[in-house]
Amino acid sequence: MTAFSALLASTVILALAGGLTSPAHADDYPTWAQVQAAKQSAAAAQQELAVIQADVVQLESQEQAAADSELKAAYAATVATEHLQLAQSALASLDRQLATARTQSMEATARFAGIEVALQRVGGGDTLTAELLAGGQGSADLLSKLSTLSQLARRGAGLETAALQKRNIVMLLEAQSSKAEKLRASLKVVADATAQEAQTAHAAAQASLAAGEQQRTVLTEQAVALNGTAQTLSDAYTAGQLAALQRGGNVTTIDTSGVVVNPAAAQAYARGAIGAYGWGSDQFVCLIELWNRESGWRANAYNPSSGSYGIPQSLPAKKMLTAGADWLTNADTQINWGLSYISRAYHTPCGAWSHETAIGWY
């Protein structure tokens, strides 16, 4: 509950309590000022409720935006994780290729080393060359051996070169993959942090929304209570006023500050209102005669013998409540009810006036 709500509730309680225990006159019913104060309090509560409802709508929008941000951040974190996993898989494949290349290089190097040992066993390069120049027996064998050893040496050298090339390529890819892995890991850290921040913002927005909805509930209950209080006081005031008039016997008007008695203004309003029923100026003439006779177009006119009240002389008076809660004091509300009654009962004002002149009432 806001500070305004608490102040409003305490003010209404004190005002009503004080007014009911100390009425302004001898009759034990609320004063018109108390009725108006209760209505103003109810209106103020409704205004505060409207403000809170607008805040709740804004909070709902913020909560949805926070939820959307959280979803986007979570998706970004997922994508970053997938990229990292792909980089790790590619790196693992490169590592396997590197291991194979190293094995092949080691095997080629070993074969090449074996070839050099074999050459040394034969006598080394100088001995073999001397035997070939001497042209001794077995030179053909030596040439054959030399050719074989040369081929093996070239093959070993080729294998070693290929192995070195493979290792260089793999090492280059490994370095690139390592950089990619660091980048993906960095992106994942950022994405995870973003998702966490969005989740925190979402939780905060939800908390604000819950608080706003709770406040709206409190104010709604308060507005309903204040409206009920205002209506209760209004009903008590009406009953007290009418009872006081009936006890007086010869009172023909209700003298309160809340009633505006202005026959000319009432007639002007009625002239504009009859158009909704399709009635023209001829019907308005009959209406003027009818309500001149009944009440003189005075909003506070009262017949103590019957209890009829207002410009249309409603009987009982409170029937006009169907036209508005302010029927006791508002001439326009009384006219609206009276025109509706004439339409239902007599179809037109002239029909009602004919009944009035023939019977004495309508």
C-alpha positions as CSV (number, residue, x, y, z in Angstrom):
1,M,0.0,0.0,0.0
2,T,1.4,3.4,-0.9
3,A,1.7,6.3,1.5
4,F,-1.2,8.0,-0.3
5,S,-3.4,4.9,0.2
6,A,-2.7,4.7,3.9
7,L,-3.3,8.4,4.3
8,L,-6.5,8.1,2.3
9,A,-7.8,5.2,4.3
10,S,-7.1,6.8,7.7
11,T,-8.6,10.1,6.6
12,V,-11.8,8.5,5.5
13,I,-12.1,6.4,8.7
14,L,-11.6,9.4,10.9
15,A,-13.9,11.6,8.9
16,L,-16.7,9.0,8.9
17,A,-16.3,8.1,12.5
18,G,-16.3,11.7,13.6
19,G,-19.3,12.6,11.4
20,L,-21.5,9.7,12.5
21,T,-20.9,10.2,16.2
22,S,-21.4,14.0,16.1
23,P,-24.1,14.8,13.5
24,A,-24.7,18.4,12.5
25,H,-28.4,18.2,13.4
26,A,-30.6,16.3,15.8
27,D,-31.6,13.6,13.3
28,D,-29.2,10.7,13.5
29,Y,-28.2,10.3,9.8
30,P,-25.2,11.5,7.8
31,T,-24.9,15.0,6.6
32,W,-24.7,15.9,2.9
33,A,-21.1,17.0,3.5
34,Q,-20.2,13.5,4.8
35,V,-21.8,11.9,1.8
36,Q,-19.8,14.1,-0.5
37,A,-16.6,13.5,1.4
38,A,-17.1,9.7,1.1
39,K,-17.7,10.0,-2.6
40,Q,-14.5,12.2,-3.0
41,S,-12.5,9.6,-1.1
42,A,-13.8,6.8,-3.3
43,A,-13.0,8.9,-6.4
44,A,-9.4,9.5,-5.1
45,A,-9.0,5.8,-4.5
46,Q,-10.1,5.1,-8.0
47,Q,-7.6,7.6,-9.4
48,E,-4.8,6.0,-7.4
49,L,-6.0,2.6,-8.6
50,A,-5.8,3.8,-12.2
51,V,-2.2,5.0,-11.7
52,I,-1.2,1.7,-10.2
53,Q,-2.9,-0.2,-13.1
54,A,-1.0,1.9,-15.6
55,D,2.2,1.1,-13.7
56,V,1.4,-2.7,-13.7
57,V,0.9,-2.5,-17.5
58,Q,4.3,-0.9,-17.9
59,L,5.9,-3.5,-15.5
60,E,4.4,-6.3,-17.6
61,S,6.0,-4.8,-20.7
62,Q,9.3,-4.6,-18.9
63,E,9.0,-8.1,-17.6
64,Q,8.4,-9.4,-21.2
65,A,11.3,-7.4,-22.5
66,A,13.6,-8.9,-19.8
67,A,12.3,-12.4,-20.6
68,D,13.1,-11.8,-24.3
69,S,16.6,-10.6,-23.5
70,E,17.2,-13.6,-21.3
71,L,16.2,-15.9,-24.1
72,K,18.5,-14.1,-26.6
73,A,21.4,-14.3,-24.2
74,A,20.8,-18.0,-23.5
75,Y,20.7,-18.7,-27.2
76,A,24.0,-16.8,-27.7
77,A,25.6,-18.9,-24.9
78,T,24.4,-22.1,-26.6
79,V,25.8,-21.1,-29.9
80,A,29.1,-20.2,-28.3
81,T,29.2,-23.5,-26.6
82,E,28.5,-25.4,-29.9
83,H,31.3,-23.5,-31.6
84,L,33.7,-24.4,-28.8
85,Q,32.8,-28.0,-29.1
86,L,33.4,-28.0,-32.9
87,A,36.8,-26.4,-32.3
88,Q,37.7,-29.0,-29.7
89,S,36.6,-31.8,-32.1
90,A,38.6,-30.3,-34.9
91,L,41.6,-30.0,-32.6
92,A,41.3,-33.6,-31.5
93,S,41.3,-34.7,-35.2
94,L,44.4,-32.7,-35.9
95,D,46.1,-34.2,-32.8
96,R,45.3,-37.7,-34.2
97,Q,46.7,-36.7,-37.6
98,L,49.8,-35.3,-35.9
99,A,50.4,-38.5,-33.9
100,T,50.2,-40.6,-37.1
101,A,52.5,-38.2,-38.9
102,R,55.0,-38.4,-36.1
103,T,54.9,-42.2,-36.1
104,Q,55.5,-42.3,-39.9
105,S,58.3,-39.8,-39.5
106,M,60.0,-41.9,-36.8
107,E,59.6,-45.0,-38.9
108,A,61.2,-43.3,-42.0
109,T,64.0,-41.9,-39.9
110,A,64.7,-45.4,-38.5
111,R,64.7,-46.9,-41.9
112,F,67.1,-44.2,-43.1
113,A,69.4,-44.8,-40.1
114,G,69.4,-48.5,-40.9
115,I,70.5,-47.7,-44.4
116,E,73.4,-45.6,-43.2
117,V,74.5,-48.5,-40.9
118,A,74.4,-50.9,-43.8
119,L,76.6,-48.6,-45.8
120,Q,79.1,-48.4,-43.0
121,R,79.2,-52.1,-42.8
122,V,80.0,-52.5,-46.4
123,G,83.1,-50.3,-45.8
124,G,81.9,-46.8,-46.0
125,G,81.7,-44.6,-49.1
126,D,85.5,-44.4,-49.7
127,T,86.1,-48.2,-49.5
128,L,83.3,-48.9,-51.9
129,T,84.6,-46.3,-54.3
130,A,88.1,-47.8,-54.3
131,E,86.9,-51.3,-55.0
132,L,84.9,-50.0,-57.9
133,L,87.9,-48.2,-59.4
134,A,90.1,-51.4,-59.1
135,G,87.6,-53.3,-61.2
136,G,88.0,-56.4,-59.1
137,Q,85.8,-59.4,-58.9
138,G,82.5,-58.6,-57.4
139,S,82.3,-55.1,-58.7
140,A,79.0,-55.8,-60.3
141,D,77.7,-56.9,-56.9
142,L,79.1,-53.7,-55.3
143,L,77.4,-51.6,-58.0
144,S,74.1,-53.4,-57.4
145,K,74.5,-52.9,-53.7
146,L,75.3,-49.3,-54.2
147,S,72.3,-48.8,-56.4
148,T,70.0,-50.5,-53.9
149,L,71.5,-48.5,-51.0
150,S,71.1,-45.3,-53.0
151,Q,67.5,-46.0,-53.7
152,L,66.9,-46.8,-50.0
153,A,68.7,-43.6,-49.0
154,R,66.6,-41.5,-51.3
155,R,63.5,-43.2,-50.1
156,G,64.4,-42.7,-46.5
157,A,65.2,-39.0,-47.2
158,G,61.8,-38.6,-49.0
159,L,60.0,-40.2,-46.1
160,E,61.7,-38.0,-43.6
161,T,61.0,-34.9,-45.7
162,A,57.3,-35.9,-46.0
163,A,57.1,-36.5,-42.3
164,L,58.6,-33.1,-41.5
165,Q,56.2,-31.4,-43.8
166,K,53.2,-33.2,-42.2
167,R,54.4,-32.3,-38.8
168,N,54.9,-28.6,-39.8
169,I,51.4,-28.5,-41.3
170,V,49.8,-30.1,-38.2
171,M,51.7,-27.8,-35.9
172,L,50.5,-24.8,-37.8
173,L,46.9,-26.1,-37.7
174,E,47.3,-26.9,-34.0
175,A,48.4,-23.3,-33.3
176,Q,45.4,-22.0,-35.3
177,S,43.0,-24.3,-33.5
178,S,44.4,-23.3,-30.1
179,K,43.7,-19.6,-30.9
180,A,40.2,-20.5,-32.1
181,E,39.6,-22.5,-28.9
182,K,40.6,-19.5,-26.8
183,L,38.3,-17.2,-28.8
184,R,35.4,-19.6,-28.4
185,A,36.1,-20.0,-24.7
186,S,36.2,-16.2,-24.3
187,L,32.9,-15.9,-26.2
188,K,31.3,-18.5,-24.0
189,V,32.3,-16.6,-20.9
190,V,30.8,-13.4,-22.2
191,A,27.6,-15.2,-23.3
192,D,27.2,-17.0,-20.0
193,A,27.7,-13.6,-18.2
194,T,25.1,-12.0,-20.5
195,A,22.6,-14.8,-19.9
196,Q,23.1,-14.5,-16.1
197,E,22.6,-10.7,-16.2
198,A,19.5,-11.1,-18.3
199,Q,18.2,-13.8,-15.9
200,T,18.8,-11.5,-13.0
201,A,17.0,-8.6,-14.7
202,H,14.1,-10.9,-15.5
203,A,13.8,-12.0,-11.9
204,A,13.8,-8.3,-10.8
205,A,11.1,-7.4,-13.3
206,Q,9.0,-10.3,-12.1
207,A,9.4,-9.2,-8.5
208,S,8.4,-5.6,-9.5
209,L,5.4,-6.9,-11.4
210,A,4.3,-9.0,-8.4
211,A,4.6,-6.0,-6.1
212,G,2.6,-3.9,-8.5
213,E,-0.1,-6.5,-8.8
214,Q,-0.3,-6.8,-5.0
215,Q,-0.7,-3.1,-4.7
216,R,-3.4,-3.0,-7.3
217,T,-5.3,-5.7,-5.4
218,V,-5.1,-3.7,-2.2
219,L,-6.2,-0.5,-3.9
220,T,-9.0,-2.4,-5.7
221,E,-10.3,-3.7,-2.4
222,Q,-10.1,-0.2,-0.9
223,A,-11.9,1.4,-3.8
224,V,-14.7,-1.1,-3.5
225,A,-14.9,-0.6,0.2
226,L,-15.0,3.2,-0.2
227,N,-17.6,3.0,-2.9
228,G,-19.7,0.9,-0.6
229,T,-19.2,3.3,2.2
230,A,-20.2,6.3,0.0
231,Q,-23.3,4.4,-1.2
232,T,-24.3,3.4,2.3
233,L,-24.0,7.0,3.6
234,S,-25.9,8.3,0.5
235,D,-28.7,5.8,1.2
236,A,-28.8,6.7,4.9
237,Y,-28.8,10.4,4.1
238,T,-31.7,10.0,1.6
239,A,-33.8,7.9,4.1
240,G,-33.1,10.4,6.9
241,Q,-34.1,13.4,4.7
242,L,-37.3,11.9,3.5
243,A,-38.2,10.7,7.0
244,A,-37.6,14.2,8.4
245,L,-39.8,15.7,5.7
246,Q,-42.6,13.2,6.5
247,R,-42.4,14.1,10.2
248,G,-42.7,17.8,9.3
249,G,-46.0,17.2,7.5
250,N,-46.1,20.4,5.5
251,V,-42.6,20.6,4.1
252,T,-42.6,20.8,0.3
253,T,-38.9,21.1,-0.5
254,I,-35.6,19.6,0.7
255,D,-33.2,22.4,1.6
256,T,-29.6,21.1,1.2
257,S,-26.6,22.6,-0.3
258,G,-26.2,19.6,-2.6
259,V,-29.4,20.3,-4.5
260,V,-29.3,22.9,-7.3
261,V,-32.8,24.3,-8.0
262,N,-32.8,25.9,-11.4
263,P,-36.1,25.3,-13.4
264,A,-34.8,27.1,-16.5
265,A,-31.7,25.0,-16.7
266,A,-33.7,21.9,-16.1
267,Q,-36.1,22.7,-18.9
268,A,-33.2,23.5,-21.2
269,Y,-31.7,20.1,-20.5
270,A,-35.0,18.3,-21.0
271,R,-35.5,20.1,-24.4
272,G,-32.3,18.5,-25.6
273,A,-33.0,15.1,-24.1
274,I,-36.4,14.4,-25.6
275,G,-34.8,14.1,-29.1
276,A,-33.5,10.6,-28.1
277,Y,-37.1,9.5,-27.9
278,G,-38.1,11.0,-31.2
279,W,-40.3,13.7,-29.6
280,G,-40.6,17.2,-31.1
281,S,-41.6,20.6,-29.8
282,D,-45.2,19.7,-29.4
283,Q,-44.3,17.0,-26.9
284,F,-42.0,19.4,-25.1
285,V,-45.0,21.8,-24.6
286,C,-46.9,19.0,-22.9
287,L,-43.8,18.1,-20.8
288,I,-43.5,21.7,-19.6
289,E,-47.2,21.7,-18.5
290,L,-46.9,18.3,-16.9
291,W,-43.9,19.0,-14.7
292,N,-44.9,22.6,-14.0
293,R,-48.0,21.1,-12.3
294,E,-46.1,18.3,-10.6
295,S,-43.0,20.0,-9.2
296,G,-42.5,23.4,-10.8
297,W,-39.4,21.9,-12.3
298,R,-37.7,22.0,-8.9
299,A,-35.2,19.2,-8.2
300,N,-35.9,19.3,-4.5
301,A,-39.8,19.3,-4.8
302,Y,-41.3,16.9,-2.2
303,N,-44.9,15.8,-1.6
304,P,-45.2,15.0,2.1
305,S,-48.5,13.2,1.8
306,S,-47.4,10.7,-0.8
307,G,-43.6,10.8,-0.5
308,S,-43.0,11.5,-4.2
309,Y,-39.9,13.5,-5.0
310,G,-38.0,15.5,-7.6
311,I,-38.9,17.1,-10.9
312,P,-40.9,14.0,-12.2
313,Q,-42.2,13.3,-8.7
314,S,-41.0,9.7,-8.5
315,L,-42.9,7.5,-6.1
316,P,-41.2,6.1,-4.2
317,A,-38.4,8.6,-4.6
318,K,-35.6,6.1,-4.7
319,K,-36.9,4.5,-8.0
320,M,-34.8,7.3,-9.6
321,L,-31.6,5.4,-8.4
322,T,-31.8,3.4,-11.7
323,A,-30.9,6.6,-13.5
324,G,-27.9,7.5,-11.3
325,A,-26.6,7.5,-7.8
326,D,-27.0,11.3,-7.6
327,W,-30.8,11.2,-8.2
328,L,-31.4,13.1,-4.9
329,T,-29.5,16.2,-6.0
330,N,-29.1,16.1,-9.8
331,A,-31.9,17.5,-11.9
332,D,-30.5,15.9,-15.1
333,T,-30.6,12.5,-13.5
334,Q,-34.2,13.1,-12.4
335,I,-35.2,14.2,-15.9
336,N,-33.5,11.1,-17.5
337,W,-35.5,8.9,-15.2
338,G,-38.7,10.8,-15.8
339,L,-38.5,10.7,-19.6
340,S,-37.8,7.0,-19.5
341,Y,-40.8,6.5,-17.2
342,I,-43.1,8.5,-19.5
343,S,-42.0,6.6,-22.5
344,R,-42.7,3.2,-20.8
345,A,-46.0,4.2,-19.2
346,Y,-47.6,6.7,-21.6
347,H,-45.4,6.6,-24.8
348,T,-45.3,10.4,-25.0
349,P,-45.4,13.5,-22.7
350,C,-48.7,14.5,-24.2
351,G,-50.1,11.1,-23.3
352,A,-48.9,11.6,-19.7
353,W,-50.3,15.1,-19.7
354,S,-53.7,13.8,-20.9
355,H,-53.7,11.3,-18.0
356,E,-52.7,14.0,-15.6
357,T,-55.5,16.3,-16.6
358,A,-58.1,13.5,-16.5
359,I,-57.1,11.7,-13.3
360,G,-54.9,14.2,-11.4
361,W,-51.7,12.2,-11.6
362,Y,-49.6,10.4,-14.1
